[in-house]
Amino acid sequence: MDSAIKTLQQHAASIQEQIAPHITPLLEKLPPSVQNAITSTTTRNIIAFVVAWNVLKSFNGLLSSFVLNNWTSDKWDWPREVVLITGGCSGIGKYVVEKLARRGIKVVIVDIQEPQAKLPANVYFYKGDVTSTDSVKAVGAKIRKEHGDPTVLINNAGIGHEGPILDKPEGVIRKVFEVNTLSHWWTVKEFLPAMIKRNHGHIITIASAASFLGLGEMTDYSCSKASALSFHEGLTQEIRLWYKAKKVRTSIIHPIWVKTPLIKPITDSGVKFRQPILEVEEVGDVITKHILSGNSGQVIIPKSIRNAGLVRALPNWIQEIIRNIASADLKKIREAQDAALAAEQKSGKS
C-alpha cells in the first residue's frame, strides 16, 4: 500500500510539472484577483480532495472487481456460449434477448407466455413454468439435448401487484415469491452443476432497487427482491467456497422503476410521481453490457442511486424519512385509484 501511495504521489508531481508550462501563461492573462483565487491554498486543497476522491473511487471499484471475480480471469467465446433467460418474451427480458441476438449469440428463452413476434434464427423458445420444479427439469432436459448446457443463466422472470398487505389475496402473495425468488432456486439447481463442472459460467439475478427499501403498497414485491439479493449473496459464497468454481461468475442487477406493464398502475394514474422512471432500453442496454463483460458485479440502475444499498447503514430516523417519501407517492396513487373507483360506482348507480 505504501509503495502504491508513493507511486501515485510521483505521478501527481510528474503531471503537475508537465501541465504547469501550459497553465501559467493562461493564469497571467487573468485579473490578479482571479489569479489569487485560483492559486490560493483553499483552491489547491479542494482540487487535491477531488483528485484524491476520484482516485479512491477508482481504486475501490478495481478492488471490488478483483474480489468479486475471485482474482481470476476467464475467456468468453460468445459464438459458442448459450445464454438462457427466463421471462424473455416481454419487457426488459425481451429487449436483452434482441440485443444479444443481434450480436450472434445463441439465446434460449424460458417463459410461461408465448413470443408475440417471430424470433431471430439464433433465439429459441421453450414454454416453461419456472415456479414448477417438474417443468424446469423437463425444459432443462430439452435444452441440454438440443443446445448443450447453458453457460449464462439470467433469472429475469418477475411479477408484481399493487395493494396493501391486508387487501392482497394469499394466492397473489405466494405467486410473487414463487416467481421472484423461489424460481431462482429451481433454475440454479438445474443449470449450475454443469457450470461448476466446467468452472465456467455466469448466473445473473435481476432484482430491483426495492431490494434495499421496504415500501407500502408493494411489500410482497420488496420482500421478494430482498430475498433475491440474499439468494445471490449466499450463492456467490457457495460457488466460491463450497465448490471452488472461482471462474463461475455471479451478478445482481437493481433497476429502479422501469416503464413496463409491471408499473402500469403508476404510469396510468395521472398522479405526479417524483421517483425516476426509466425506459426499458436504458436498463436493457446496461444489463447487456454487463453480460458481455463476463464479470461478476452488482449493478444499480441508474447511477444516480448507486448508493441505495447504504440506506440501511443510516440512522433509523433518516431511513424512515426516505421510506416515507417513497411510500407517499404510492399512497397518492392508491387514493386516486380509490377515488376513481368510487366515482365509477356512483355513476353506475345513478
C-alpha positions as CSV (number, residue, x, y, z in Angstrom):
1,M,0.0,0.0,0.0
2,D,2.8,2.4,0.9
3,S,4.5,1.8,-2.4
4,A,1.2,2.4,-4.3
5,I,0.7,5.7,-2.5
6,K,4.3,6.7,-3.3
7,T,3.8,5.9,-6.9
8,L,0.6,8.0,-7.0
9,Q,2.4,10.9,-5.5
10,Q,5.2,10.6,-8.1
11,H,2.7,10.5,-10.9
12,A,0.9,13.6,-9.5
13,A,4.1,15.5,-9.3
14,S,5.1,14.5,-12.8
15,I,1.7,15.6,-14.2
16,Q,2.0,18.9,-12.4
17,E,5.4,19.5,-13.9
18,Q,4.0,18.7,-17.4
19,I,0.9,21.0,-17.3
20,A,2.5,23.9,-15.4
21,P,4.1,25.5,-18.5
22,H,0.7,25.4,-20.3
23,I,-1.4,26.7,-17.3
24,T,0.9,29.6,-16.2
25,P,0.5,31.7,-19.4
26,L,-3.2,31.4,-19.1
27,L,-3.2,32.4,-15.5
28,E,-1.1,35.5,-16.3
29,K,-3.9,36.7,-18.6
30,L,-6.5,36.7,-15.8
31,P,-7.1,39.6,-13.4
32,P,-5.0,39.5,-10.2
33,S,-8.0,38.7,-8.0
34,V,-8.9,35.7,-10.1
35,Q,-5.2,34.5,-10.2
36,N,-5.1,34.7,-6.4
37,A,-8.4,32.8,-6.0
38,I,-7.2,30.0,-8.4
39,T,-3.7,29.7,-6.8
40,S,-4.9,30.0,-3.2
41,T,-4.3,27.3,-0.6
42,T,-8.0,26.7,-0.4
43,T,-8.4,26.1,-4.1
44,R,-5.4,23.7,-4.1
45,N,-6.9,21.8,-1.2
46,I,-10.2,21.5,-2.9
47,I,-8.6,20.3,-6.1
48,A,-6.4,17.8,-4.2
49,F,-9.5,16.5,-2.4
50,V,-11.4,16.0,-5.7
51,V,-8.5,14.2,-7.3
52,A,-7.9,12.0,-4.2
53,W,-11.6,11.2,-4.0
54,N,-11.7,10.1,-7.7
55,V,-8.5,8.1,-7.3
56,L,-10.0,6.4,-4.2
57,K,-13.3,5.6,-6.1
58,S,-11.3,4.1,-9.0
59,F,-9.2,2.0,-6.6
60,N,-12.3,0.9,-4.7
61,G,-14.0,-0.1,-8.0
62,L,-11.0,-2.0,-9.1
63,L,-10.6,-3.8,-5.8
64,S,-14.3,-4.8,-5.8
65,S,-14.0,-6.2,-9.3
66,F,-10.9,-8.3,-8.3
67,V,-12.6,-9.7,-5.2
68,L,-16.0,-10.4,-6.9
69,N,-14.2,-12.2,-9.7
70,N,-12.0,-14.2,-7.2
71,W,-8.8,-12.6,-8.5
72,T,-9.2,-14.8,-11.7
73,S,-9.9,-14.0,-15.3
74,D,-11.8,-16.1,-17.8
75,K,-12.4,-16.2,-21.6
76,W,-15.8,-15.9,-23.2
77,D,-16.2,-17.3,-26.7
78,W,-19.6,-15.7,-27.4
79,P,-20.4,-17.6,-30.7
80,R,-20.2,-20.8,-28.6
81,E,-21.9,-19.6,-25.4
82,V,-25.5,-20.4,-24.6
83,V,-27.5,-17.8,-22.8
84,L,-30.7,-18.8,-21.0
85,I,-33.1,-16.1,-19.9
86,T,-36.3,-16.6,-18.0
87,G,-39.2,-14.2,-18.8
88,G,-37.6,-13.3,-22.1
89,C,-40.9,-12.7,-24.1
90,S,-41.7,-9.2,-22.7
91,G,-40.3,-6.1,-21.0
92,I,-36.6,-5.9,-20.1
93,G,-36.0,-9.6,-20.9
94,K,-37.3,-9.3,-24.5
95,Y,-35.1,-6.3,-25.1
96,V,-32.0,-8.1,-23.8
97,V,-32.8,-11.1,-25.9
98,E,-32.9,-8.9,-29.0
99,K,-29.6,-7.1,-28.2
100,L,-27.8,-10.4,-27.6
101,A,-29.3,-12.0,-30.7
102,R,-28.0,-9.1,-32.9
103,R,-24.5,-9.9,-31.7
104,G,-24.9,-13.5,-33.0
105,I,-25.2,-15.1,-29.5
106,K,-27.4,-18.1,-29.1
107,V,-30.2,-17.3,-26.7
108,V,-32.7,-19.6,-25.1
109,I,-35.9,-18.2,-23.7
110,V,-37.9,-20.0,-21.0
111,D,-41.3,-18.3,-20.4
112,I,-44.8,-19.1,-19.5
113,Q,-46.1,-16.8,-22.3
114,E,-45.6,-17.3,-26.0
115,P,-43.5,-14.9,-28.1
116,Q,-45.6,-12.2,-29.8
117,A,-43.4,-12.0,-32.9
118,K,-41.1,-14.2,-34.9
119,L,-37.8,-14.9,-33.2
120,P,-34.4,-14.4,-34.8
121,A,-32.7,-17.6,-36.1
122,N,-30.4,-17.8,-33.1
123,V,-33.1,-17.4,-30.5
124,Y,-35.1,-20.5,-29.2
125,F,-38.3,-20.5,-27.2
126,Y,-39.3,-23.2,-24.6
127,K,-42.6,-22.8,-22.8
128,G,-42.0,-23.5,-19.1
129,D,-43.2,-22.6,-15.6
130,V,-40.2,-21.5,-13.6
131,T,-42.2,-21.9,-10.4
132,S,-42.6,-25.7,-11.0
133,T,-39.6,-27.9,-10.4
134,D,-41.1,-30.6,-12.8
135,S,-41.4,-28.0,-15.5
136,V,-37.9,-26.7,-15.0
137,K,-36.4,-30.2,-15.1
138,A,-38.3,-31.1,-18.3
139,V,-37.4,-27.9,-20.1
140,G,-33.8,-28.3,-18.9
141,A,-33.5,-31.7,-20.4
142,K,-34.8,-30.5,-23.7
143,I,-32.4,-27.5,-23.8
144,R,-29.4,-29.7,-23.0
145,K,-30.3,-32.2,-25.6
146,E,-30.8,-29.6,-28.4
147,H,-28.3,-26.9,-27.4
148,G,-25.9,-28.2,-24.7
149,D,-25.6,-26.8,-21.2
150,P,-26.3,-23.0,-20.8
151,T,-23.2,-21.1,-19.8
152,V,-25.2,-17.9,-18.8
153,L,-28.3,-18.1,-16.7
154,I,-30.3,-14.9,-16.4
155,N,-33.1,-15.1,-13.8
156,N,-35.2,-12.3,-15.2
157,A,-38.8,-13.5,-14.7
158,G,-40.7,-11.3,-12.3
159,I,-44.2,-10.2,-11.4
160,G,-45.7,-7.6,-9.0
161,H,-49.2,-6.5,-7.9
162,E,-50.1,-3.3,-6.2
163,G,-52.1,-3.3,-3.0
164,P,-51.8,-3.0,0.9
165,I,-50.9,-6.1,2.9
166,L,-54.4,-6.6,4.4
167,D,-56.1,-6.3,1.0
168,K,-53.8,-8.6,-1.1
169,P,-55.1,-12.1,-1.7
170,E,-52.9,-15.0,-0.4
171,G,-52.6,-16.5,-3.9
172,V,-51.1,-13.3,-5.2
173,I,-48.6,-13.0,-2.4
174,R,-47.5,-16.6,-2.8
175,K,-47.1,-16.2,-6.6
176,V,-44.9,-13.1,-6.2
177,F,-42.5,-15.1,-4.0
178,E,-42.6,-18.2,-6.2
179,V,-41.7,-16.2,-9.4
180,N,-39.4,-13.5,-8.0
181,T,-37.4,-15.7,-5.5
182,L,-38.1,-19.4,-5.3
183,S,-37.8,-19.9,-9.1
184,H,-34.1,-18.9,-8.8
185,W,-33.6,-21.9,-6.6
186,W,-35.1,-24.3,-9.2
187,T,-33.2,-22.9,-12.2
188,V,-29.9,-22.7,-10.4
189,K,-30.3,-26.3,-9.1
190,E,-30.9,-27.3,-12.7
191,F,-28.1,-25.4,-14.6
192,L,-25.4,-24.6,-12.0
193,P,-23.9,-28.1,-11.8
194,A,-22.7,-28.1,-15.4
195,M,-21.1,-24.6,-14.8
196,I,-19.3,-25.9,-11.7
197,K,-18.0,-29.0,-13.6
198,R,-16.6,-26.7,-16.4
199,N,-15.6,-24.0,-14.0
200,H,-17.2,-21.6,-16.4
201,G,-20.5,-19.7,-16.4
202,H,-22.4,-16.7,-15.2
203,I,-25.6,-16.5,-13.1
204,I,-27.3,-13.1,-13.3
205,T,-30.1,-12.2,-10.9
206,I,-32.4,-9.4,-11.9
207,A,-33.5,-7.9,-8.6
208,S,-34.6,-4.3,-8.0
209,A,-33.8,-1.2,-6.1
210,A,-36.7,-2.4,-4.0
211,S,-34.2,-4.9,-2.6
212,F,-32.9,-2.1,-0.3
213,L,-36.2,-0.5,0.7
214,G,-39.5,-1.9,2.0
215,L,-42.4,0.3,0.8
216,G,-46.1,0.3,1.4
217,E,-48.4,-1.0,-1.4
218,M,-45.6,-3.3,-2.7
219,T,-44.4,-5.1,0.4
220,D,-44.5,-8.5,-1.1
221,Y,-42.5,-7.3,-4.1
222,S,-39.9,-5.6,-1.9
223,C,-39.6,-8.7,0.3
224,S,-39.2,-11.0,-2.8
225,K,-36.4,-8.8,-4.2
226,A,-34.6,-8.5,-0.9
227,S,-34.8,-12.3,-0.8
228,A,-33.3,-12.5,-4.3
229,L,-30.4,-10.3,-3.1
230,S,-29.8,-12.7,-0.2
231,F,-30.0,-15.7,-2.5
232,H,-27.4,-14.1,-4.8
233,E,-25.0,-13.4,-1.9
234,G,-25.3,-17.0,-0.5
235,L,-25.0,-18.5,-4.0
236,T,-21.8,-16.5,-4.5
237,Q,-20.3,-17.8,-1.3
238,E,-21.2,-21.4,-2.0
239,I,-19.8,-21.3,-5.6
240,R,-16.5,-19.8,-4.2
241,L,-16.0,-21.8,-1.0
242,W,-18.1,-24.9,-1.3
243,Y,-17.5,-25.8,-5.0
244,K,-14.2,-24.0,-5.6
245,A,-15.5,-22.9,-9.0
246,K,-13.9,-19.5,-9.0
247,K,-14.5,-18.8,-12.7
248,V,-18.2,-19.1,-12.4
249,R,-19.5,-15.6,-12.2
250,T,-22.4,-14.2,-10.2
251,S,-24.1,-10.8,-10.7
252,I,-27.1,-9.0,-9.5
253,I,-28.9,-6.1,-11.1
254,H,-31.0,-3.5,-9.3
255,P,-33.1,-1.3,-11.6
256,I,-35.4,1.4,-10.2
257,W,-38.9,1.8,-11.7
258,V,-38.9,0.7,-15.4
259,K,-41.7,1.5,-17.8
260,T,-43.1,-2.0,-18.3
261,P,-46.6,-3.4,-17.7
262,L,-45.5,-4.1,-14.2
263,I,-45.9,-0.4,-13.2
264,K,-48.8,0.4,-15.5
265,P,-50.9,1.4,-12.4
266,I,-48.3,4.1,-11.7
267,T,-47.9,5.4,-15.3
268,D,-51.7,5.4,-15.9
269,S,-52.6,7.0,-12.6
270,G,-52.1,10.6,-13.7
271,V,-50.6,11.3,-10.4
272,K,-47.2,13.2,-10.3
273,F,-44.6,10.6,-9.5
274,R,-41.4,12.1,-8.1
275,Q,-39.2,9.0,-8.5
276,P,-37.2,8.2,-11.7
277,I,-39.0,6.0,-14.2
278,L,-36.6,4.5,-16.8
279,E,-37.2,3.3,-20.3
280,V,-36.8,-0.4,-21.0
281,E,-34.0,0.4,-23.4
282,E,-32.0,2.3,-20.8
283,V,-32.0,-0.6,-18.4
284,G,-31.6,-3.3,-21.1
285,D,-28.5,-1.6,-22.5
286,V,-26.8,-1.6,-19.1
287,I,-27.7,-5.2,-18.5
288,T,-26.5,-6.3,-21.9
289,K,-23.2,-4.5,-21.5
290,H,-22.7,-6.2,-18.1
291,I,-23.5,-9.7,-19.5
292,L,-20.9,-9.2,-22.3
293,S,-18.3,-8.1,-19.8
294,G,-18.3,-11.6,-18.5
295,N,-17.6,-10.3,-15.0
296,S,-19.3,-10.6,-11.6
297,G,-20.8,-7.5,-10.2
298,Q,-23.6,-5.6,-8.5
299,V,-25.2,-3.1,-10.9
300,I,-27.6,-0.4,-9.6
301,I,-29.6,1.5,-12.3
302,P,-29.5,4.5,-12.7
303,K,-26.1,5.5,-11.5
304,S,-27.7,8.4,-9.6
305,I,-28.9,5.9,-7.0
306,R,-25.8,3.8,-6.9
307,N,-25.5,4.3,-3.1
308,A,-29.0,3.0,-2.5
309,G,-27.5,0.0,-0.7
310,L,-26.2,2.3,2.0
311,V,-29.7,3.2,3.2
312,R,-29.8,0.6,5.9
313,A,-26.5,2.0,7.3
314,L,-28.1,5.3,8.0
315,P,-29.7,6.3,11.4
316,N,-33.3,4.9,11.7
317,W,-34.9,8.3,11.6
318,I,-33.3,9.1,8.2
319,Q,-34.3,5.7,6.9
320,E,-37.9,6.4,7.9
321,I,-37.9,9.7,6.2
322,I,-36.6,8.1,2.9
323,R,-39.2,5.4,3.1
324,N,-42.0,7.9,4.0
325,I,-41.2,10.0,0.9
326,A,-41.1,6.9,-1.4
327,S,-44.2,5.4,0.1
328,A,-46.1,8.7,-0.1
329,D,-46.1,8.6,-3.9
330,L,-47.6,5.1,-3.9
331,K,-50.2,6.2,-1.3
332,K,-51.3,9.1,-3.5
333,I,-51.8,6.7,-6.5
334,R,-53.8,4.4,-4.3
335,E,-56.0,7.3,-3.2
336,A,-56.5,8.4,-6.8
337,Q,-57.5,4.9,-7.8
338,D,-59.9,4.5,-4.9
339,A,-61.5,7.9,-5.8
340,A,-61.9,6.9,-9.5
341,L,-63.5,3.6,-8.5
342,A,-65.9,5.3,-6.1
343,A,-66.9,7.8,-8.8
344,E,-67.4,5.0,-11.3
345,Q,-69.6,3.1,-8.8
346,K,-71.6,6.2,-8.0
347,S,-72.1,6.9,-11.7
348,G,-73.3,3.3,-12.3
349,K,-75.8,3.5,-9.5
350,S,-77.2,6.8,-10.8
